């Protein structure tokens, strides 16, 4: 049996375990890579070979675990995609939304290329038609019900407590006369989080592929999340400005609505402060939540039984159309705007940031993990400026980071989830985390349980021998992290700078207006170099 890590290895996006067992090739999750240009180029990798995949198991609906499913369907995958019923309903919305974004971005890029006289603009990663094709392949499964996607392979879903319908998977693989059990944790939720039930720990296994997003820390003051949100609202309300909340459309938006509902009951949500949910996807996802109330925790079900809908507010306004979204920026006075994407790398929230991030009285409230290379990560790491739609903007708004809303377990909660699974000859492989978080968690696991986890690398191939043993891993470092040719780049800059200086005497003889045009261009270059140096 072999597994190759095609994503979420020493990073948190693009989750995909490509497995070979019992003569079948299948994957657990098939997520989109999100971050800077180099990371997102991984979405074009030919290593997936969609036509050779027999089936796909999806842990949950988040795009970093599911976002390449339409691309697989586009390129020849036609097998079943297994997931829970709630995940299926959410994915039908989310993949079409993602496809729409891909198509829109391709249209914008084509126009840019045309204006610049360039050819061969980038095409959409996939289309809405591809998303619909992927959705036609969904097969729903129930928690705790064993099913066989192929002879010799049995799968059981357990509630991961991360988002509605999320699962941890336990596989029993029978080949060569022996049975090997493997657990894929998916994303593990926080105990006592809002709306969804607590995460379950599956029965013991030989191998545990475990997420480690917050492996280096616990969430600070989780019980103060509602209070912190109230502080941000009070700050901007008193200054007549807006509170912008970049929130993932699934789970996080619904949790924010829940918290605003609690603040309204406490009299801490100003009556003159409208709440805009500016995400068509979030609006439709909330409807999916309301159709799957049996998956809610006991407190959320109690509120509903009492006729108190936690997703309703007296001043709540949903905006579906582009025109309604644009009108929010014309609204004068304090307001709360919940909009996707949660990492500020796409969607309508970028427009709201553009209109508010430079205002001292505004608040930007981050309520989810910010991946490396995303605009959200730069903001929470106290960048002084951010580039939005080609314009550099001063960050003057007050920035709040409320980790208590995170859908991921903190370090102690990860260790508690893992503890019942550890027995002799168990192999723990850490994935879905940045390097420092993984190293810290690996050390804590070693200290507490006496076992040393393996930290998976991007594109690494691991041969599984059974009973917690694995053969030497095969790394593909040169392919995973192509060397940056700094020598070539710096030599080119030096060469062109020499050419510029060589032509300067001729430039000084040109008419004054031409000289000032060239001066403007050189000042822009100087500014770009200054920004580059500030990041080094």
N, C-alpha and C positions, 0 to 999 in steps of 0.2 A: 504494500500500500504506500502511496506517495502523495504528499501535499506540496503544492507550490504557492507561495504567498505573492499574489498579484496586486496586493494593495493593503492599506492599513498595517504596514510593517514599519515600525519606527516613525509612523505618522498616524493621523486619525481619519483619513478619508480614503475612498477607493476600496473599501473592504471587499476582499475576494480570496477565498481559499479554493484553489483548483485541486481536486482530488482525483486519484486513480485507484480504483479498487474493484475487485470482482469483475474485471474486464470492462468496467464502465469508467467514463470520464464525466465528472460532475463537479459543480461548485456550490459552496455555501456562500451566499451573498454575491452580488455583482454590482458594486457601488461605484459612483462617479468620483474621480479624483478632483479635489477642489483646492485652490491655492494660487500660487503664482503661475506664470506661463510654463515653466519647466515641469511643474507638477501636473498641470492640466494636459500637457502633451501625452501623459501616460494613458489618457482615455483613448488614444489612437493606436495603442499597442496591438501588434498582431499576435501576441502570445495567447490571447483568449481562444482563438480558433473556434468560433461559435458553432460551425457546422459539425464539430466533433464532440460537442457537449451533449450528453444524454439527458440530463435533467438538472434543475437548479432548485436549491433550498434557500428560502429567504427568511432571515430572522425577523426583520421588521421593515417598515415602510420608508424610513429616512433615506434621502437620496444618496448619501454616502455609503449606503448598503444596497441600494436598488437601482441607482440612476443609469446604469449601463444596460439594463434589461432591454430597452427598445433597440439599442445598438446591436445587441446579440440577435434579436429577431430580424433586424435589417440585414444582418450578414449571414443568415442561414440557420440560426438556432430555431428548432421547431418542436422541442420536447416540452414536457410539463414543467411548470414553475409552481412549487409548493409553498404555501403560506397559510396563516390563519385567516379566518373570515374577515376580521376587522382590518388586517393588513391588506387583504385583497381590495376591500372597499376604498381604503386610503390610497393604495397604489394606483387604482384606476384614475383617481384625481391627480395625484402627484406626478405621475409619468407624463400625462398629457400637458400639465402645466410646465414641466421641465422641457418637453418637446417644443412647446410654444416659445419658451425663452430661447431655445437653440435656434429656432427659425427666425425670430426677431433679431437676434444678435448677428446671424448670418446676413440678414437683409441690410442691417446697419453697416456691417463690414463691406458688403458689396458696394454700397453707396460711397463709402470712404475711398475704396479702391478706384471707383469710377471718377470721383472728383480729382484724384491724384494722377489719373491716367495710367493706373496699374491694371494688370490682368491677373487672372487666376485667384480671385478672393477665396478665403476659407469657406467651406460649405458647412451646413448644420451637422452637428454630430448625429442627429436623427430628427425625424419629423413626427408630427402628431399621428400620421398614419402608422408609423413604426411603433409608437406607443400603444395604439389600439391593437396592433398585431400582437404585441407582448401581452397585453391584458387578456387576449383571447386564449392564452396558454395557461392561465391561472387555474390551479386546483387547490381548493381549500381543505384544511385539516383542522381537527380539534386538538386542544390541549390534552395531554395524557393518553392519547390514542395512538397506538403503534400502527404504522403503515410501512409498506415495502415499495419504494420507488423502483427497485430493481431486485432480482433474485440475489439473496445473500446480504442485502442491506436493509436494515430496519431503522426507522426514525421515530422519535417521540419529541413533541414540543412541550416545554414547560414555560410558565409565565415568567418573563424576565423583568417585569415591573418597570420597564423603561418608557414605552409609550403604549397607547392602545393597540393590542394585538401582538406586541413584541414577544419573542420567544428565545429561550435557550434550547439548543438542540442536543439530543443524546442519540448517537448512532451506534448500532451494533453491526459490525462487519464480519461476516463469516467467509473466510477463504483459506485455502491450504490446510484444512482440517482444524482451524482454531478460530476463536471469536475474539475480536478486539473491540473495546468500547471507547468511543471518542465523544467528548463534549465540546461544543462550540458555544461559548457563553452568550454570543451576541453582545449588545450593550446592556449592562446590568444597571437597573434602576436603584433609586434611593428608597430605603424603607421609610414608610410614613410620608411619602410624597403625595401631592394632591392628585385627586381623581383616580389614578390607576392603583391596582392592588400591589402589595409588596412582592418583591422578586422571590422566586422559588429557587432552591438549589436542587438540581437533578440528582438522582442516585449516582453512586461512585462509578468511576470509569478509569481506563488505563491512561488516557491522554486528555488533557484539559487545555483547550485553546481559549485563553482568557483575555478580555479587554483590560486596558490599564490606563484609560484616559486621565483619571485623577489619581494615578498611583503614587504621586509624590506629596499629596496633601489631602486633608479633610476639608469639607466645606465649612467656612467660617460662619458661625451664628446662623445656622439654618432656620432656627425658630424666629429670627428677626426679619425674614424676607418680606413679609407683608408690611412690617413697620418701616423698613428701608424704602420700599416702593412708595409708601405714604410720604416719607421725607422728600423724595425727589418730586413728587406731585406738589407738595406744599411750597418747595423752593421755587418752581417755575410758575405756579399759580400766583404767588405773591409778586412776581415780576412781570406778569402778563404775557408769559411766553409758553412754548409748547414743550411737552415731554415726548420724546421720540423713543420708541421701544422697538429695536430690531429683534424680531422674534420669529423662530421657525413656525411655519403655518400649522404644523401638527404637534400637538401636546403643549408646546410652550405658549402659544397664543391662548389656548383654552385655560391653561393654568393662570395666566395673567388676568383673564376675564374673571376667573374664580376669585382671585385675590382682590380685584377691584370690587367685586360683589361683596366680599367681606369688609373692605374699607367703607363701602357705601352703608352697610349695616351699622358700622361703628360711627357713622357721621363724619368720616375723614376723607370723603370724596366730594369736592366742592360741586354744588348743584349747577353752577354756571360753567362747568368744565366738561364739554362733550368728549366722549371716547369714540375715536374712529378706528374701526378695524378695516385697514386699507389693504386687503389681500383677498381676492376672489377665492383663492385656494383655502385660506383659513376659514372663510365663511362656509364653504362646502365641507371642509373637514369637521367643523363644529357640528354640522348636521349628521355626519357619520358617528361622532361621539354620542349624540343624542339617540341614535338608533342602536347603540351597543352598550346600554347602561348596565347590563349584567356584568360587564368587565370593570365597573367602577368599584372603588373601595367602599367600605361600610359607611363612612361619613358622607361621601357624595350621594350614595343611595338614600341615606336618611334625609338629607336636604330635599331630594327629589320627592320622596314619599310625603314630605310635609308641604309639597307644592311650592317649594322655594328653588327655582331653577338657578344653579350657580353660574350659568352663562348669560344671564339676563341682567341688564342695567337700565335704569330709567332714562339715562342720557346716552345710550349706546346707538351708534350710527354705523351701518355697514356700507362700504363703497365698492361697487362692482366695476363701474365703467372707468375708463381713463379720465373722462371729463370730471367725474366726481372726485377722483383722486387728486387731480390738479387743483380743484376748488379748495381742498384742504389748505393748500399753501396760500390761498387768498384770504383764508379765514383769519380775522383779527381777534386777538384775545387768547387766553390760555386754553389749551386743549391737550388731550392725550392721543397719540397716534401710534397704533400697533401695526407694524408692517414688516413684510419679509423682503429680503432674506435675513436670516439670523446672524450671518457673518458679514453682511453689508457688501457682498460681492456680486449681487444681482438684484433685480426686482425694484419695486417702487420705493423701498426705504432709502435708496441712494438719492432720490429726488428730495425726500424730506430732510435728509442730512444736508444736502446742498443749500436748502433754504433756512436751516436752523443752526448748524454746527458752529457758525461764526458768531452767534448771538450769546452774550454773557449770561443772560437770564434763562436760556434754554437748558434742558437736561437730556442727556442721552443715556438710556438705561440698558445695559447689557445683561441678559438673563440666560445666556447659554454659552457653550464653549466656542472660542474663537480660534480657528485653525491657523497654522503658520502660513504667512504670505497673504492673508486676507486683510481687507481694509479694517474690519472689526478688530483684528489682533493688533494692528498698528495703533488704533485709537486707545485701546485699553492699556497698551504699553507706553502711554503718555507721549505719543507723537505730537509735535507742535503744529504740524500742518498735514493735510490730507488732500490728495488729488481726486476730484470728482468731476467727471465729464470733461477732462482735460484742463480743469481749472484748479490751481492750488488755493486751498482755503485754510485760514487760521482756525485752530480749534479753541474756541472760547467758551463753548457750552460746558456745563458741569457734567463730568462723566461718572456714572455709577456702575459698579459691577456687583451684581447680586447673585452669588453662586448658589444660594439656597434654592433657586429655581432650577438648578441643573437637573437634567434627567439621568445623570450618571452618578453611580455610587462613588463616594469618597474613599480614601485609602483604607480606613478602618472598616468600612462597609464591604469593600472588596475582599479584605482578609476574612471577614466573618462569613461571606458567601462561600469562600474557598475552603474554609476549615473542615466542614463535613465531608469533603471530597477526598481529603488527603489520607492515603493509606500507603502501605509499602509498594514500591515500584510504580508510583504514579508520576507521570511526566507532565510538568506544567510548561506551556509555551505562551509567552506574553506577546500580545499583538495590540493593535488599535491604541497606540499611545506614543507620545514623543519620547525621544531617547532618555532624557533626564528622568521623566516620570517612570519609565520602565526600569531603569537602573535602580531607582529608589525603591520601587515596589519589590523588585527581585531581592534586594538586600533585606527588606522587611520579611519577605517569605522565608528566606534562609534563616534569619534570626529566630523567627517565631515557630517555624515548622521543621527546620533542618533539611529542607530540600532546595536545591538551586535551580530556578527556572531557566529555560532557554528563551532568549529574546530573538524573535524572528526578524530577518532582514528582507527587504524588498527583493523579489524574484528568487529568493532562496528556495531550494528544493530539499525536502526532508523525507527520507525513507523511514517509514514506521515499521518496526519489526514485531510489535506486540508486547504486552505486559510491561508497558512503560519504558521500553528501550527504543532508541533510534540510532540509525547508522550515522556516519559523518555527514554533515550537511554539505550540499553543493551550493556554493555562492556564485553569483554572477555580478560582482561588484562593478566591473567596468561598464556593463550594460545598464545596471541599476542607477549608477551615479556617474554619467559620462564626465570626464575631466573637463573643467573650464580652461580654455586655452588663453590664459592671461597674457602670455608672452606675445601671441599674435595680436590680441586686442590693443595692448599698450604700444606695441611697435606701430600698428596702424595709426593710432592717435598721434604718436610722435611724427610719423611720416607726413600725415596731413597737416599737422601744425607747422612743420618745416615748409611745406608747400605754401601755406597761408603767409608765413613770414616772408618767403621769397617773393611773393606777389604784392606785398604791402607797399613798396615804393611806387608801384604803378597805381595802386588804389588811391594813394595820396594826391595823384595828379588829376583824378576824376572830379566831375562837378560835385559841389557840396551836398546836394540832395542825394546823389548816389552813395556818397561816403556815409551819410547818416543812415541810409537803409542798411548798409553793411554793418555799421556800428550797432544797430538794433539787433541784427542777427548774432553778432559776437556777444552782446550782452546777454542774450538768451542762452547762448552756449556757456557763458561764465556762470549764470544762475544754475544751469543744469549740473555743472561740475561742482558748484558749492553744495548743492543738495546731495550729490553723490558722496562727497567727502564727509558730510554730516552723518551719513549712514555707516561709515567705516569705523 
